[in-house]
Amino acid sequence: MTWVVVLSIIVTSVFKLVVSSMPTTVVKWFVTRFQLHPEVVTEQAVVTIDGEAVEGQEKTQIVEQFNEALFIKQYYIYPGTEAKYLNPNDAGTPVVIQTKQGKTDVTLSLYTYDDHVHVVKNKKKKTIAYCVRSQDLQSRAFVATEALI
């Protein structure tokens, strides 16, 4: 009985030591694997507004503003209501960012409102919706959609 207690204390101590002193690269990999609001790399991203590709400085600014946006909250999508989030009636033209997260293709649709931006993330067969706040991205998206109309 004493050996079981001593052995469990030793195993727990070793586990605690390993977990608390993991290399930074391992921690970063683990955190980015489950990150809801991904950081988009400009070179891997394709940005489109109303089906037209955005290139150059404007593309870089949109991606940087998306990366700097503050996460507010996640919305639960009930099965069968994905279309409501993918095509909202009152959001106007979305800014679509297609990129890769690891080995999988990810499509981010940004719908702007006065005080926030809805992001609908399609990854594999999953649809995830969440809300971010970015003053620059909100004003830029409104200007872009108004210019296309």
C-alpha positions as CSV (number, residue, x, y, z in Angstrom):
1,M,0.0,0.0,0.0
2,T,2.8,2.4,0.8
3,W,4.4,1.7,-2.5
4,V,1.3,2.7,-4.4
5,V,1.1,6.0,-2.6
6,V,4.8,6.7,-3.1
7,L,4.7,5.7,-6.7
8,S,1.6,7.9,-7.4
9,I,3.3,10.9,-5.7
10,I,6.4,10.4,-7.9
11,V,4.3,10.0,-11.1
12,T,2.2,13.0,-10.3
13,S,5.4,15.1,-9.5
14,V,7.0,14.1,-12.8
15,F,3.9,14.9,-14.7
16,K,3.5,18.3,-13.1
17,L,7.2,19.1,-13.8
18,V,6.9,18.1,-17.5
19,V,3.6,20.0,-18.0
20,S,4.8,23.1,-16.3
21,S,8.1,23.3,-18.2
22,M,7.1,22.5,-21.8
23,P,9.1,24.2,-24.6
24,T,7.5,27.3,-26.0
25,T,7.0,25.8,-29.4
26,V,5.0,22.9,-28.0
27,V,2.8,25.3,-26.1
28,K,2.3,27.5,-29.1
29,W,1.4,24.5,-31.3
30,F,-1.1,23.3,-28.8
31,V,-2.8,26.7,-28.3
32,T,-3.0,27.4,-32.0
33,R,-4.5,24.0,-32.7
34,F,-7.6,24.9,-30.7
35,Q,-7.7,28.7,-31.4
36,L,-11.1,29.9,-32.4
37,H,-10.0,33.3,-34.0
38,P,-7.1,32.2,-36.2
39,E,-4.2,34.5,-37.2
40,V,-4.2,34.7,-41.0
41,V,-1.0,34.9,-43.0
42,T,-1.2,37.4,-45.9
43,E,0.7,35.3,-48.3
44,Q,-1.6,32.3,-47.8
45,A,-4.8,34.3,-47.9
46,V,-7.2,35.1,-50.8
47,V,-9.4,38.0,-50.0
48,T,-12.6,38.6,-52.1
49,I,-15.3,41.2,-51.9
50,D,-18.5,40.5,-53.9
51,G,-16.6,37.8,-55.9
52,E,-13.7,40.2,-56.9
53,A,-10.2,39.4,-55.6
54,V,-8.6,42.1,-53.5
55,E,-4.8,42.4,-54.0
56,G,-1.8,44.5,-52.8
57,Q,-1.9,46.9,-50.0
58,E,-5.6,46.7,-49.4
59,K,-5.4,42.9,-49.0
60,T,-2.6,43.3,-46.5
61,Q,-4.6,45.9,-44.5
62,I,-7.7,43.8,-44.3
63,V,-5.7,40.7,-43.1
64,E,-3.8,42.8,-40.5
65,Q,-7.0,44.4,-39.3
66,F,-8.6,40.9,-39.0
67,N,-5.6,39.6,-37.1
68,E,-5.8,42.6,-34.6
69,A,-9.5,42.3,-34.1
70,L,-10.7,41.6,-30.5
71,F,-12.7,38.4,-29.9
72,I,-16.0,39.2,-28.2
73,K,-18.1,36.0,-28.1
74,Q,-18.9,32.7,-29.9
75,Y,-22.4,31.9,-31.2
76,Y,-23.8,28.4,-30.9
77,I,-25.2,27.2,-34.3
78,Y,-28.0,24.8,-34.0
79,P,-28.0,22.0,-36.6
80,G,-30.0,23.1,-39.6
81,T,-29.5,26.8,-39.1
82,E,-26.2,27.2,-40.8
83,A,-27.8,29.1,-43.7
84,K,-28.9,31.8,-41.4
85,Y,-25.3,32.5,-40.4
86,L,-23.9,32.0,-43.9
87,N,-26.4,34.4,-45.6
88,P,-27.7,36.9,-43.1
89,N,-30.5,39.2,-44.5
90,D,-29.2,42.5,-43.0
91,A,-25.4,42.2,-43.3
92,G,-24.7,43.3,-46.9
93,T,-21.8,42.0,-48.9
94,P,-19.3,39.9,-47.0
95,V,-15.6,40.1,-47.1
96,V,-14.4,36.5,-47.7
97,I,-11.0,35.3,-46.7
98,Q,-9.9,31.9,-47.9
99,T,-6.7,30.5,-46.2
100,K,-5.1,27.4,-44.8
101,Q,-4.9,26.5,-41.1
102,G,-2.5,23.7,-40.9
103,K,-3.4,21.3,-43.7
104,T,-7.1,22.2,-43.9
105,D,-8.8,24.9,-46.0
106,V,-10.6,27.6,-44.0
107,T,-13.1,30.1,-45.3
108,L,-13.8,33.1,-43.2
109,S,-16.8,35.3,-44.1
110,L,-16.9,38.7,-42.4
111,Y,-20.2,40.5,-42.1
112,T,-20.0,44.0,-40.8
113,Y,-22.4,45.9,-38.5
114,D,-22.2,49.3,-36.8
115,D,-20.5,48.0,-33.6
116,H,-19.0,44.6,-34.4
117,V,-18.1,42.1,-37.2
118,H,-19.7,38.7,-37.4
119,V,-17.2,36.0,-38.6
120,V,-18.5,32.7,-40.0
121,K,-15.7,30.2,-40.1
122,N,-16.0,27.1,-42.4
123,K,-13.4,24.4,-41.7
124,K,-13.9,21.0,-43.1
125,K,-17.6,20.3,-42.5
126,K,-17.9,22.5,-39.4
127,T,-19.4,26.0,-39.3
128,I,-18.4,28.2,-36.4
129,A,-19.8,31.7,-35.9
130,Y,-18.3,34.3,-33.6
131,C,-18.2,38.1,-33.1
132,V,-15.1,40.4,-33.2
133,R,-14.6,44.1,-32.8
134,S,-12.4,46.1,-35.1
135,Q,-13.1,49.7,-35.8
136,D,-10.9,49.8,-38.8
137,L,-12.2,46.6,-40.3
138,Q,-15.8,47.8,-39.8
139,S,-15.3,51.1,-41.5
140,R,-13.3,49.6,-44.3
141,A,-15.8,46.9,-45.1
142,F,-18.7,49.5,-45.2
143,V,-16.7,51.6,-47.6
144,A,-15.9,48.6,-49.8
145,T,-19.4,47.4,-49.9
146,E,-20.8,50.8,-50.6
147,A,-18.3,51.3,-53.4
148,L,-19.4,48.1,-55.1
149,I,-23.1,49.0,-55.0
